[in-house]
Amino acid sequence: MQSLNSTHSGRSERTLQLALFVTSATWFMASDILAGRSARGLSERFGLDAERHLLAALFLLFLLAVGFSILQAIAHRQSSMREVMGLPKRPTSRREWSLGAAVGWGCVVLAVLPMTLTGKLDVQLWLQPRAIWLLLLNLVTLAVAALAEEVAFRGYPFRRLIEAMGPVAATTGMSLFFGLGHALNPGATWTSIFVTMLAGLLLSVAWLRTHGLWLPWGLHFAWNASIGILFGLPISGISDFSSVVQTRSFGPLWLTGGNYGPEGAVFTAFVLLIAVAVLVRITRDYAWDYTHKPIVAGGYAIEIPPPPAHAAMEQEAKPAAVPSLVQILPATPQSRSVGEEPKL
């Protein structure tokens, strides 16, 4: 009977987690539409066209934080806002973010390097003060947008899906959703969808190795910033983030990705597969610290009295009491002056 009850309880918990995932995913899609429309309305009303992407990212991040916190409260789980968002407070958060940024930057350099060596890039520089301002604005925008996207895909919904289906199925499903979520971007192809799915796999592995969004956030930001700002190429078909450096690519789609950018190139798929293996290797310490349950000493205290025969032997082996030594001093004085004769 106890086994049946535990099985029923496990199924109920998985059903609850699956329902929370579906609800959180629906909330994300609705929030994305609402944030985009709100940002567009404000930018048109106040002439903030350059800030439209930043406003949309900020609105989306706020809506996700509110919605996911409400779902966590409905599930009767007490968690801080940081935990709900997937950003736990830990001493290595900055190092994780920096490591992710290094991996993201390295992936983009490796993906763009063949285009550079074969002369497939036409680079132009815009060094006006307006370009410098847009560069700084785009850096902030991409940082907030990467965080919002990570919270939406690898944050609360991903954890609910893991508890409902397990890490392998959850990673596969979330990577598929991540790729299909970019299917409507300008210039998207089946190749770009597949490559974006592999990018989702890399970001999911980054979460699985650290159980936090610090590393995947840094990776996601550096990936987008390197493509759009450093090399001036389209980010998933969007060319709005090229300011100082503006680049056009020429050559076969399998190498350049065309108007979609490097994420639409077949060569980038091999880069991402290599990055997954590298990421697993360089995050061994984080995986040990944050994904393994701590070893807790267990057992039962055992205090068995010694056998009577053994106790008797210990009593017999005790040393006999040693009598105290008493010093007897003479009653008469024992000292005299130097010139005094001894008395008889």
C-alpha positions as MATLAB code, in Angstrom:
seq = 'MQSLNSTHSGRSERTLQLALFVTSATWFMASDILAGRSARGLSERFGLDAERHLLAALFLLFLLAVGFSILQAIAHRQSSMREVMGLPKRPTSRREWSLGAAVGWGCVVLAVLPMTLTGKLDVQLWLQPRAIWLLLLNLVTLAVAALAEEVAFRGYPFRRLIEAMGPVAATTGMSLFFGLGHALNPGATWTSIFVTMLAGLLLSVAWLRTHGLWLPWGLHFAWNASIGILFGLPISGISDFSSVVQTRSFGPLWLTGGNYGPEGAVFTAFVLLIAVAVLVRITRDYAWDYTHKPIVAGGYAIEIPPPPAHAAMEQEAKPAAVPSLVQILPATPQSRSVGEEPKL';
ca = [
       0.000    0.000    0.000;
       2.854    2.393    0.806;
       4.439    1.697   -2.596;
       1.161    2.499   -4.358;
       0.818    5.741   -2.425;
       4.376    6.832   -3.282;
       3.809    6.030   -6.969;
       0.593    8.029   -6.993;
       2.310   10.916   -5.209;
       5.163   10.883   -7.752;
       2.759   10.998  -10.675;
       0.808   13.837   -9.099;
       4.006   15.839   -8.581;
       5.111   15.295  -12.192;
       1.669   16.328  -13.423;
       1.856   19.496  -11.325;
       5.308   20.349  -12.675;
       4.166   19.768  -16.252;
       1.176   22.036  -15.686;
       3.475   24.722  -14.253;
       5.725   24.415  -17.308;
       2.849   24.798  -19.757;
       1.501   27.771  -17.807;
       4.914   29.462  -17.575;
       5.575   28.924  -21.294;
       2.182   30.419  -22.142;
       2.887   33.364  -19.853;
       6.230   33.917  -21.606;
       4.649   34.023  -25.065;
       1.937   36.419  -23.911;
       4.501   38.573  -22.094;
       6.736   38.704  -25.159;
       3.879   40.036  -27.286;
       2.805   42.531  -24.631;
       6.353   43.772  -24.035;
       6.970   44.242  -27.744;
       3.778   46.200  -28.281;
       4.338   48.350  -25.211;
       7.898   49.191  -26.268;
       6.767   49.998  -29.791;
       4.025   52.291  -28.515;
       6.351   54.169  -26.164;
       9.083   54.521  -28.771;
       6.634   55.979  -31.292;
       5.036   58.255  -28.719;
       8.279   59.703  -27.309;
      10.641   59.252  -30.262;
      12.715   56.452  -28.656;
      13.293   54.300  -31.693;
      16.894   53.474  -30.720;
      15.778   52.436  -27.229;
      12.882   50.254  -28.390;
      14.732   46.933  -28.043;
      15.942   47.855  -24.548;
      12.429   48.815  -23.450;
      11.036   45.547  -24.801;
      13.691   43.529  -22.953;
      13.081   45.376  -19.681;
       9.297   44.950  -19.936;
       9.693   41.253  -20.728;
      12.056   40.680  -17.818;
       9.661   42.413  -15.428;
       6.636   40.428  -16.635;
       8.537   37.148  -16.370;
       9.634   37.932  -12.805;
       6.055   38.727  -11.735;
       4.446   35.780  -13.495;
       6.962   33.163  -12.403;
       6.846   34.401   -8.794;
       3.069   33.995   -8.786;
       3.367   30.448  -10.144;
       5.940   29.621   -7.478;
       3.567   30.889   -4.794;
       0.703   28.840   -6.243;
       2.906   25.742   -6.032;
       3.382   26.512   -2.287;
       7.149   26.871   -2.624;
       8.820   29.668   -0.735;
      11.641   31.090   -2.860;
      13.326   34.437   -3.268;
      13.059   36.393   -6.486;
      16.648   35.478   -7.387;
      15.923   31.770   -7.011;
      12.734   32.013   -9.065;
      14.630   33.795  -11.832;
      17.427   31.221  -11.715;
      20.148   33.550  -10.386;
      21.170   32.060   -7.022;
      23.492   34.082   -4.819;
      26.862   32.342   -4.779;
      30.546   33.368   -4.483;
      31.406   32.185   -8.009;
      28.648   34.017   -9.898;
      31.026   36.531  -11.509;
      33.510   33.864  -12.488;
      30.736   31.764  -14.000;
      29.460   34.735  -15.996;
      32.968   35.548  -17.211;
      33.624   31.927  -18.168;
      30.398   31.846  -20.150;
      31.339   35.104  -21.871;
      34.715   33.652  -22.824;
      33.094   30.539  -24.303;
      30.543   32.604  -26.240;
      33.194   34.929  -27.620;
      35.426   31.992  -28.591;
      32.587   30.260  -30.430;
      31.828   33.334  -32.526;
      35.497   33.941  -33.352;
      35.837   30.335  -34.503;
      32.635   30.584  -36.568;
      33.644   33.847  -38.261;
      37.328   32.970  -38.756;
      36.836   30.993  -42.029;
      34.888   33.907  -43.524;
      37.697   36.275  -42.587;
      40.435   34.046  -43.990;
      38.613   33.559  -47.311;
      37.842   37.254  -47.718;
      34.053   36.849  -47.521;
      33.496   39.893  -45.304;
      33.109   43.518  -46.341;
      33.737   45.661  -43.242;
      32.903   49.345  -42.850;
      33.528   51.536  -39.794;
      31.314   54.339  -38.508;
      33.200   56.432  -35.950;
      30.807   59.309  -35.328;
      29.768   60.176  -31.733;
      26.298   58.806  -32.498;
      27.848   55.422  -33.266;
      29.648   55.331  -29.904;
      26.391   56.083  -28.076;
      24.589   53.353  -30.007;
      27.381   50.903  -29.189;
      26.961   51.480  -25.447;
      23.181   51.330  -25.742;
      23.368   48.084  -27.705;
      25.665   46.499  -25.113;
      23.142   47.200  -22.356;
      20.264   46.068  -24.554;
      21.914   42.766  -25.445;
      22.802   42.113  -21.775;
      19.194   42.611  -20.638;
      17.749   40.763  -23.638;
      20.064   37.781  -23.075;
      19.023   37.608  -19.418;
      15.321   37.814  -20.277;
      15.684   35.078  -22.880;
      17.610   32.846  -20.499;
      15.019   33.328  -17.749;
      12.294   32.456  -20.255;
      13.962   29.335  -21.683;
      16.474   28.057  -19.112;
      15.017   29.620  -15.980;
      11.770   28.693  -14.293;
      10.116   26.719  -17.166;
      13.203   24.565  -17.766;
      13.385   23.516  -14.116;
       9.707   22.597  -14.085;
      10.179   20.498  -17.222;
      13.174   18.724  -15.675;
      11.123   17.744  -12.616;
       8.314   16.545  -14.884;
      10.292   14.644  -17.534;
      13.920   14.382  -16.448;
      16.982   16.326  -17.650;
      17.475   14.530  -21.003;
      13.911   14.926  -22.244;
      13.710   18.454  -20.852;
      16.937   19.502  -22.599;
      15.780   18.004  -25.890;
      12.368   19.642  -25.674;
      13.672   23.051  -24.609;
      16.316   23.058  -27.363;
      13.577   22.290  -29.884;
      11.430   25.131  -28.545;
      14.430   27.474  -28.653;
      15.058   26.705  -32.317;
      11.412   26.993  -33.331;
      11.127   30.232  -31.367;
      13.497   31.820  -33.902;
      11.743   30.388  -36.963;
       9.922   33.648  -37.688;
      13.057   35.799  -37.604;
      14.084   37.536  -40.854;
      16.027   35.235  -43.166;
      15.354   32.090  -41.116;
      15.898   28.728  -42.816;
      15.750   25.114  -41.733;
      19.508   25.268  -41.281;
      19.238   28.292  -38.998;
      16.550   26.544  -36.952;
      18.795   23.505  -36.535;
      21.819   25.615  -35.585;
      19.720   27.583  -33.095;
      18.588   24.291  -31.582;
      22.239   23.365  -31.049;
      22.791   26.759  -29.445;
      19.879   25.956  -27.138;
      21.537   22.634  -26.328;
      24.777   24.411  -25.414;
      22.952   26.873  -23.166;
      20.953   24.077  -21.519;
      24.146   22.156  -20.782;
      25.553   25.340  -19.243;
      22.620   25.396  -16.827;
      22.798   21.677  -16.095;
      26.486   21.976  -15.174;
      25.951   24.863  -12.742;
      22.236   24.876  -11.793;
      22.186   28.620  -12.344;
      21.851   31.149  -15.153;
      25.101   32.993  -14.519;
      27.144   30.957  -16.992;
      24.502   30.656  -19.763;
      23.663   34.344  -19.390;
      27.299   35.322  -19.940;
      27.581   32.907  -22.858;
      24.375   34.163  -24.488;
      25.361   37.811  -24.090;
      28.897   37.360  -25.445;
      27.579   35.306  -28.366;
      25.153   38.039  -29.439;
      27.502   40.941  -28.678;
      30.371   39.357  -30.587;
      28.226   38.745  -33.660;
      26.348   42.037  -33.713;
      28.737   44.563  -32.152;
      32.254   43.165  -32.531;
      31.853   41.792  -36.075;
      28.846   43.837  -37.192;
      26.898   40.831  -38.528;
      23.170   40.037  -38.185;
      22.068   38.372  -34.936;
      19.472   35.748  -35.864;
      18.501   37.863  -38.873;
      18.408   41.182  -36.947;
      20.905   43.852  -38.055;
      19.853   46.604  -35.624;
      22.854   46.162  -33.320;
      25.653   46.966  -35.772;
      26.910   50.470  -34.986;
      30.653   51.122  -35.130;
      31.368   47.983  -37.167;
      29.008   47.194  -40.059;
      29.753   44.080  -42.078;
      28.305   42.336  -45.100;
      29.135   38.702  -45.816;
      29.566   37.099  -49.221;
      29.882   33.453  -50.123;
      28.047   30.145  -49.696;
      25.286   29.941  -47.106;
      26.880   26.943  -45.384;
      29.789   29.208  -44.464;
      28.252   32.664  -43.944;
      24.598   32.029  -43.091;
      23.493   34.769  -45.491;
      21.224   37.491  -44.147;
      20.528   35.457  -41.005;
      24.133   35.709  -39.861;
      26.577   33.055  -38.611;
      23.749   31.257  -36.788;
      22.417   30.200  -40.196;
      25.683   28.595  -41.342;
      26.304   24.848  -41.339;
      29.879   25.437  -40.179;
      28.549   27.019  -36.967;
      26.823   23.734  -36.102;
      30.208   22.006  -35.829;
      31.496   24.890  -33.709;
      28.605   24.475  -31.278;
      29.148   20.725  -30.976;
      32.792   21.333  -30.116;
      31.716   23.991  -27.613;
      29.453   21.503  -25.805;
      32.387   19.130  -25.239;
      34.640   21.974  -24.117;
      32.002   23.348  -21.761;
      31.510   19.987  -20.071;
      35.234   19.713  -19.465;
      35.845   23.205  -18.070;
      32.868   23.124  -15.702;
      33.812   20.017  -13.742;
      34.420   21.963  -10.539;
      31.113   23.824  -10.790;
      29.268   20.600  -11.510;
      30.778   19.035   -8.400;
      30.027   22.044   -6.204;
      26.484   22.846   -7.354;
      24.886   19.761   -8.922;
      25.878   16.932   -6.568;
      24.026   16.487   -3.333;
      26.298   16.953   -0.315;
      27.455   13.794    1.429;
      25.870   13.702    4.868;
      27.248   11.329    7.489;
      24.606    8.849    8.554;
      24.163    5.789   10.727;
      23.047    4.879   14.232;
      24.853    5.513   17.507;
      25.830    2.176   19.040;
      26.841    2.018   22.710;
      27.226   -1.591   23.908;
      28.310   -2.133   27.532;
      31.403   -4.329   27.929;
      30.908   -7.943   29.057;
      31.029   -8.521   32.841;
      34.171  -10.656   32.562;
      35.966   -7.892   30.690;
      34.897   -5.309   33.272;
      36.168   -7.563   36.073;
      39.534   -7.972   34.366;
      39.843   -4.195   34.033;
      39.174   -3.809   37.746;
      41.842   -6.390   38.617;
      44.367   -4.738   36.297;
      44.060   -1.381   38.014;
      47.313   -0.491   39.898;
      47.234   -0.732   43.657;
      47.022    2.437   45.660;
      50.484    3.861   46.427;
      50.860    5.119   50.040;
      51.697    8.755   50.413;
      55.248    9.613   51.463;
      55.495   11.671   54.674;
      58.652   13.616   55.446;
      59.507   13.764   59.176;
      61.475   16.843   60.123;
      63.502   17.174   63.360;
      62.007   19.268   66.154;
      65.275   21.032   67.033;
      66.702   23.790   64.827;
      69.142   22.493   62.233;
      71.041   25.689   61.517;
      73.782   27.641   63.384;
      76.009   30.622   62.904;
      79.423   30.285   61.347;
      81.379   30.926   64.506;
      79.216   28.999   66.877;
      80.598   25.827   68.375;
      78.436   22.803   68.301;
      76.688   22.096   71.554;
      76.976   18.737   73.195;
];
